[in-house]
Amino acid sequence: MDADVIVVGAGLAGLVAAHELTSRGRRVALVDQENAANLGGQAFWSFGGLFLVDSPEQRRLGIKDSLDLAWSDWQGSARFDRTDDEDSWAVRWARAYVEFAAGEKRTWLAGHGISFVPTVGWAERGDLRADGHGNSVPRFHVAWGTGTGVVEPFVRYAQQASRDGLLTFHHRHRVDELVLEGGAARGVRGTVLAPDDSPRGVSSSRERVGDFELTAQAVVVTSGGIGANHDMVRRYWPARLGTPPAEMVTGVPAYVDGRMLDISAEAGVRLVNRDRMWHYTEGVQNWDAVWPGHGIRILPGPSSMWFDALGRRLPDPCLPGYDTLSTLRHLRTTEDIAGHDHSWFVLTRKIVEKEFALSGSEQNPDITAKDRKAVLRDRILGKGAPAPVQAFLDHGADFVVADTLDRLVEKMNGLTDKALLDADVLRRQIRARDLQMANSYSKDAQVQGIRNARRYIGDRLGRVASPHRILDPDAGPLIAVKLHVLTRKTLGGIQTDLDSRALGADGSPVEGLYAAGEVAGFGGGGVHGYNALEGTFLGGCLFSGRAAGRAAARQTGVSPGGRGRGPAHDRVGRPSTVAAAGARRAVGRRIPVGTGPAVDRAGGAPRCRAGRAPRRRAGCPPPVDGATLPSAEDAGQHRRVTVFGFLHRREQGHRSHGRRLPHTVEEFGRLGLGQLRLVPPRELLVRALARVVPAAQLVRRSQRPGPLVDPRRLLRQTARPQPVDQDADAVPGLWWVVHTAYADTHGRPLHGVGGGAEGKHGPPARAARLDLNEGEPAGRVAWSGHVRSQPPPGAHVVHLRRRPALLAAVPLAVTALLTAADPALAAGPVGTPGVGDPSRWRAR
């Protein structure tokens, strides 16, 4: 076979799936019809918004969000009505995704180096009903670096895996057929396209120069949606949205053509919910186009007035930023305007300066460049419109500016084939709205929405202009924007189960075939239902791509001949000689503590390898002579003893004051060392105190009445066992981790574990007996002091050095400030704990 797994499509979902596979040692063939410049696909061009629930960013802004509220909003928006058939898996995917967004999503992203701007956007505010469509609270988190920043780490992983021999790029290879043998996917066939060095996003040649065929144990389809294929959009345009526009602008590059949907259907894969799609009504023509018909979406605040092609104000809930599909439905089903493919914004200079944002990484250079000073200077403190918006005002074909309404309407009529607008009709409606601005309350729903939005500090500071009259000369000049329908997302597609396995016509999984991203409706064939809550495109690619990669890795874990297949084995089951990112060591092999692989930040080659004396530098701890980790067989003969350590984020450059365990959290799981247990951050106070006060004294004092907390009681009350399997990655830096080690078959702690044995330096300091294993004896754990004796093979050692009181007070003070500033930190976990990239964390 040419690879273990073939991934079709090098967009975000494909890159995430490839990373999950190569980090587990699978050999991947990444096939894409575009050149190397287009790695990351359309996600590269996105604004980088991600849907998160109850995030630290929300809490800092006073937003009260919860899993229950988010799930209620999702159900109200999705309106799943085919649960016995096409929505049967979509509902389960939706629930899993909302739990992911409320749980581990943010910290998993942080583990890959993805962070967010401090403010949270309030996108898709809804249909004005509590149980209807829309976000009840702001949830649109923009990543530093926009979509480019979200894609970047996964591009870097793929390039590193290619250098390490685990991934092969097949650029300019267009898949035309899925190869099935005996009902199982075993490869792809297609056309080799002529080399083309076009820049990213530019339409490339489709000249055929040859054919190809690749074989593998599994195929993952991540080829994207149909947004650039207007013929296919019109073919599946639903009757409930009226007639499709004759003219639309395109929000995605030309390669988003939907070809793999029909190719998958020809292979017997079930496609569902193809009538569900997501197109914006605030599109404008890009004055500096990259691909044919290139359109940009305006991300409007709530203040612009919205008129149809005949100059009538749109009804509720067709308000800027509220209900995308209701607006599209109104514009395409109202009989006298359905023949026109445009609508209008009318606003003031004051509104455009504060409220207009443009979707796309290239339209937000300050955020894309992660230039915090520029964001503060231009968006918060600056005067005038942001530079990209000003460029559209100066050059955009759909923008007109005038000092008076009569002159503005004259220019608006100049942008259509015939004059459709009457200045007096617009003036009457605008004046009626302006009269509502005199009070802090109003009967006008849009004015209510403006004042409601300004009660949220994020909108008040940088997103919503202060209320004013449209016809106020001091707020002018007046601006009008001609709006087009902009094609964007596919909400239906290949039906998949929760492992991203593609389902056949009979509803059963097609062996070896997976689908993720937009081609799978972002999971299950339609995770959004009828409506999207925004920030769910990138998140859906990440979530479904991760699921597909992990499931495909599990499937390819055993070769057809039955030999072990994984990062430690080559195609025929022999130990691999490839020093690749995430390469596993064979289970049962004894590895000296301090010499395990330390994968670098980019997912590259290990910095330290067994058998070599590591250098004394950050990320490469000194070895402990003679100590080894237990094999899986040894582990089964021991009972568990708890020893403490804490996770250390390597790229922050923290200095180790003692010896630390050299293995990532994922490697603990691989070696069969049992579970990891998480302890809430409030324990940091107790642990920091333990660095100052000797353990025996701390325990002795805690037995008397007084304000000092009994650490044993606190640990029993606050520790929440959370198993972390080999597919999990890590936990964020403020979480303590309790690692499960082993005792012998008689229940005696292994010598040297946490000071549990007497050595040449005398008996260890008395340690607290902490029972965190649900009633199982936990052995003795030293709060401070050195391990007293040389451990035997099979022991797992933690060294702690005594620190000066002043040094120990630093983490105590920092922790107290953090927990005081953010009560949610002190409250412990909510739902599933977050995880991160294993290569970025280490037990210390």
DACOR-V687458 format. One record per backbone hydrogen bond with DSSP energy under -0.5 kcal/mol. NH is the residue of the N-H (numbers start at 1). CO is the residue of the C=O. E is the energy in kcal/mol with one decimal. If there is no record, write none. Layout:
# DACOR-V687458
NH/CO/E, NH/CO/E
This chain:
# DACOR-V687458
2/215/-1.2, 3/215/-1.1, 4/27/-1.8, 5/27/-2.0, 6/218/-2.3, 7/29/-2.7, 8/6/-0.5, 8/220/-3.2, 9/7/-0.8, 9/31/-3.1, 11/222/-0.6, 12/40/-0.7, 15/11/-2.4, 16/12/-2.4, 17/13/-2.4, 18/14/-2.5, 19/15/-2.3, 20/16/-2.4, 21/17/-1.9, 22/18/-3.1, 23/19/-2.4, 24/21/-1.0, 25/22/-1.8, 26/21/-2.5, 28/26/-0.5, 28/166/-2.9, 29/5/-2.2, 30/28/-0.6, 30/168/-2.7, 31/7/-2.9, 31/29/-0.7, 32/170/-2.0, 38/35/-1.8, 39/36/-1.4, 40/10/-3.0, 41/38/-2.4, 43/40/-1.0, 44/40/-0.5, 44/41/-1.1, 45/42/-1.1, 46/43/-1.3, 50/141/-2.3, 51/535/-2.7, 52/50/-0.6, 52/139/-1.5, 53/101/-1.9, 59/55/-2.5, 60/56/-2.5, 61/57/-1.1, 61/58/-0.7, 62/59/-1.5, 63/58/-2.6, 64/62/-0.5, 65/63/-0.9, 70/66/-2.4, 71/67/-2.7, 72/68/-2.1, 73/69/-2.3, 74/70/-2.6, 75/71/-2.5, 76/72/-2.3, 77/73/-1.9, 78/74/-3.1, 79/75/-2.3, 85/82/-2.1, 87/82/-2.9, 88/85/-1.3, 91/87/-2.2, 92/88/-0.6, 93/89/-2.4, 94/90/-2.6, 95/91/-2.2, 96/92/-2.2, 97/93/-2.7, 98/94/-2.4, 99/95/-2.1, 100/96/-2.0, 101/97/-2.7, 102/98/-1.8, 103/99/-0.8, 103/100/-0.6, 105/100/-2.3, 108/104/-2.5, 109/105/-2.3, 110/106/-2.4, 111/107/-1.9, 112/108/-0.7, 112/109/-1.1, 113/110/-1.9, 114/109/-2.3, 115/113/-0.6, 117/142/-2.6, 121/140/-3.1, 123/121/-0.8, 125/321/-2.5, 126/322/-2.5, 127/133/-1.9, 132/129/-1.2, 135/124/-2.5, 136/134/-0.5, 139/121/-1.0, 140/121/-2.6, 141/50/-2.7, 141/139/-1.1, 142/119/-0.5, 142/140/-0.6, 143/48/-2.2, 143/141/-0.5, 144/115/-2.3, 145/367/-1.9, 146/143/-2.5, 147/46/-1.9, 148/145/-0.5, 149/145/-2.2, 150/146/-1.4, 151/147/-2.2, 152/148/-2.0, 153/149/-0.7, 154/151/-0.7, 155/151/-2.0, 156/152/-2.4, 157/153/-2.3, 158/154/-2.1, 159/155/-2.4, 160/156/-2.2, 161/157/-2.9, 162/158/-2.1, 163/159/-2.0, 164/160/-1.9, 165/162/-1.1, 166/161/-2.5, 167/161/-1.1, 168/28/-2.5, 170/30/-3.0, 172/32/-0.6, 172/34/-1.5, 173/32/-2.3, 173/170/-0.7, 174/172/-0.5, 174/191/-3.0, 175/173/-0.6, 176/189/-2.7, 177/189/-2.0, 179/187/-2.8, 180/178/-0.6, 181/184/-3.1, 184/181/-1.3, 185/511/-3.2, 186/179/-3.1, 187/179/-0.9, 188/214/-2.0, 189/177/-2.4, 190/212/-2.1, 191/174/-2.6, 192/210/-2.7, 193/172/-3.1, 193/191/-0.6, 194/207/-2.7, 202/199/-1.6, 209/192/-3.0, 210/192/-1.0, 212/190/-2.0, 214/188/-2.4, 216/186/-1.8, 217/4/-1.3, 218/4/-1.0, 219/512/-3.1, 220/6/-3.3, 221/219/-0.5, 221/514/-3.0, 222/8/-2.9, 222/220/-0.6, 228/256/-2.1, 229/226/-1.9, 229/256/-0.5, 230/228/-1.0, 233/229/-2.1, 234/230/-2.5, 235/231/-2.0, 236/232/-1.8, 237/234/-0.7, 241/238/-1.6, 242/239/-2.0, 243/332/-1.3, 249/485/-2.3, 250/293/-3.2, 251/249/-0.5, 251/487/-1.6, 256/253/-1.8, 257/255/-2.0, 258/225/-1.2, 261/258/-1.1, 262/258/-0.9, 263/259/-2.0, 264/260/-2.1, 265/261/-2.1, 266/262/-2.2, 267/263/-0.9, 267/264/-0.5, 268/265/-1.7, 269/264/-2.2, 270/503/-2.8, 271/269/-0.5, 272/493/-2.8, 276/273/-1.6, 277/275/-0.6, 278/489/-2.4, 280/486/-2.1, 283/484/-2.3, 284/296/-2.4, 286/294/-2.6, 287/285/-0.5, 289/286/-0.7, 294/291/-1.6, 295/250/-3.0, 296/284/-2.7, 298/282/-2.3, 299/357/-3.5, 300/298/-1.0, 305/346/-2.5, 307/305/-0.5, 307/344/-2.8, 308/312/-2.6, 311/308/-1.9, 314/306/-2.5, 318/315/-2.4, 319/317/-2.4, 322/319/-2.0, 323/317/-0.6, 323/319/-0.6, 327/323/-1.9, 328/324/-2.3, 329/325/-2.7, 330/326/-2.3, 331/327/-2.4, 332/328/-1.8, 333/329/-1.6, 334/330/-1.6, 335/333/-0.5, 337/334/-1.4, 338/334/-1.5, 340/337/-2.0, 343/483/-1.5, 344/307/-3.1, 345/481/-2.1, 346/305/-2.4, 347/479/-2.7, 349/475/-0.7, 349/477/-1.3, 350/475/-1.7, 352/348/-2.3, 353/349/-2.1, 354/350/-1.1, 355/351/-3.3, 356/351/-0.6, 356/352/-0.8, 357/299/-1.0, 357/355/-0.5, 359/297/-2.9, 361/45/-1.2, 363/360/-0.5, 364/361/-1.2, 368/364/-2.7, 369/365/-2.1, 370/367/-1.2, 371/366/-2.8, 372/370/-1.2, 375/371/-2.0, 376/372/-2.3, 377/373/-2.8, 378/374/-3.0, 379/375/-2.3, 380/375/-0.8, 380/376/-0.9, 381/376/-2.7, 390/386/-2.6, 391/387/-2.2, 392/388/-1.4, 393/389/-2.2, 394/390/-2.1, 395/391/-2.6, 396/392/-2.2, 399/396/-1.1, 400/480/-2.4, 402/478/-2.3, 408/404/-2.1, 409/405/-2.7, 410/406/-1.9, 411/407/-1.8, 412/408/-2.3, 413/409/-2.5, 414/410/-0.9, 415/412/-1.6, 416/413/-1.2, 426/422/-1.9, 427/423/-2.6, 428/424/-2.2, 429/425/-1.5, 430/426/-2.6, 431/427/-2.7, 432/428/-1.7, 433/429/-1.8, 434/430/-2.6, 435/431/-1.9, 436/432/-0.5, 436/433/-1.2, 437/434/-1.6, 438/435/-0.8, 439/436/-0.5, 448/444/-2.5, 449/445/-2.2, 450/446/-2.1, 451/447/-2.2, 452/448/-2.5, 453/449/-2.6, 454/450/-1.9, 455/452/-1.1, 456/453/-1.8, 457/455/-0.6, 459/456/-0.5, 460/456/-2.4, 461/457/-2.4, 462/458/-1.5, 463/459/-2.2, 464/459/-2.9, 472/469/-1.3, 473/471/-0.6, 475/472/-1.6, 476/472/-0.5, 476/473/-1.0, 478/402/-2.2, 479/347/-2.7, 480/400/-2.5, 481/345/-2.1, 482/398/-2.6, 483/343/-3.0, 483/481/-0.5, 484/283/-2.9, 485/341/-0.6, 486/280/-3.0, 487/249/-2.3, 487/485/-0.5, 488/278/-0.5, 489/278/-2.5, 491/276/-1.6, 491/489/-0.6, 492/276/-0.8, 493/272/-1.9, 493/525/-0.7, 494/519/-2.7, 495/270/-2.4, 497/501/-1.6, 500/497/-2.1, 502/513/-2.3, 503/495/-2.5, 504/508/-3.2, 505/268/-1.1, 507/504/-1.9, 510/502/-3.1, 511/183/-0.6, 511/509/-0.7, 513/510/-2.1, 514/219/-2.7, 515/500/-2.2, 516/221/-2.3, 519/516/-0.6, 520/517/-1.3, 521/492/-0.6, 521/518/-2.0, 522/517/-3.0, 523/520/-1.8, 525/520/-2.3, 526/520/-0.6, 526/523/-1.3, 527/521/-1.7, 529/526/-1.2, 530/78/-1.8, 531/528/-1.1, 540/536/-1.5, 541/537/-2.0, 542/538/-2.6, 543/539/-2.8, 544/540/-2.4, 545/541/-2.1, 546/542/-2.2, 547/543/-2.1, 548/544/-2.5, 549/545/-2.5, 550/546/-2.4, 551/547/-2.4, 552/548/-2.7, 553/549/-1.9, 554/550/-2.0, 555/551/-2.2, 556/552/-2.1, 557/554/-1.3, 558/555/-0.7, 559/563/-2.1, 562/559/-2.4, 565/557/-2.3, 567/24/-0.7, 569/566/-2.1, 570/574/-2.9, 573/570/-1.9, 576/568/-1.2, 579/577/-0.5, 580/578/-1.6, 583/580/-2.0, 589/586/-1.9, 593/627/-1.6, 595/592/-1.9, 598/608/-0.6, 599/597/-0.6, 600/605/-0.6, 603/600/-2.1, 607/598/-2.5, 612/609/-1.7, 614/612/-0.9, 617/615/-1.7, 617/620/-0.8, 620/617/-2.1, 624/593/-2.1, 625/623/-0.6, 627/624/-1.4, 629/591/-1.0, 635/631/-2.6, 636/632/-1.3, 637/634/-1.9, 638/635/-1.5, 639/743/-0.9, 639/744/-0.7, 641/741/-1.3, 642/778/-1.0, 643/739/-2.1, 645/737/-1.5, 647/735/-0.8, 648/842/-3.2, 650/648/-0.8, 650/840/-0.9, 652/649/-1.4, 653/650/-2.0, 654/649/-0.6, 668/664/-1.5, 669/665/-1.5, 670/666/-2.0, 671/667/-2.2, 672/669/-1.3, 673/668/-2.1, 677/738/-2.4, 678/720/-0.7, 679/736/-1.8, 681/825/-0.5, 683/680/-1.7, 684/681/-2.5, 685/682/-1.2, 686/682/-0.6, 687/683/-3.0, 688/684/-3.0, 689/685/-2.1, 690/686/-1.9, 691/687/-0.8, 691/688/-0.8, 692/688/-0.6, 692/689/-1.2, 693/689/-2.4, 698/694/-2.5, 699/695/-2.6, 700/696/-2.5, 701/697/-2.6, 702/698/-1.8, 703/699/-0.7, 703/700/-1.0, 704/701/-1.7, 711/709/-0.8, 714/710/-2.4, 715/711/-2.5, 716/712/-2.1, 717/713/-2.0, 718/714/-2.4, 719/715/-2.4, 720/678/-1.4, 721/719/-0.6, 725/723/-0.5, 728/725/-1.6, 735/732/-1.9, 736/679/-1.4, 737/645/-1.1, 738/677/-3.3, 739/643/-1.5, 739/737/-0.6, 740/675/-1.3, 741/641/-3.2, 741/739/-0.7, 743/639/-4.9, 744/748/-2.8, 747/744/-2.1, 750/742/-0.9, 753/750/-1.6, 754/752/-0.9, 756/753/-0.7, 759/762/-1.1, 760/788/-0.5, 761/788/-0.6, 762/759/-1.8, 770/768/-0.9, 770/779/-0.5, 771/769/-0.6, 772/770/-1.0, 773/776/-0.6, 776/773/-1.1, 781/768/-1.2, 782/754/-1.1, 794/628/-0.5, 795/792/-1.8, 799/659/-0.6, 800/785/-0.7, 803/691/-0.5, 808/804/-2.4, 809/805/-1.5, 810/806/-0.6, 810/807/-0.9, 811/807/-0.7, 812/808/-1.0, 813/809/-2.6, 814/810/-2.6, 815/811/-2.5, 816/812/-2.1, 817/813/-2.2, 818/814/-2.5, 819/815/-2.7, 820/816/-1.9, 821/817/-2.5, 822/818/-2.1, 825/822/-1.8, 826/822/-1.0, 827/823/-1.3, 828/825/-1.0, 835/104/-0.7, 840/837/-2.2, 841/838/-1.1, 842/648/-1.1, 843/663/-1.1, 844/646/-2.2
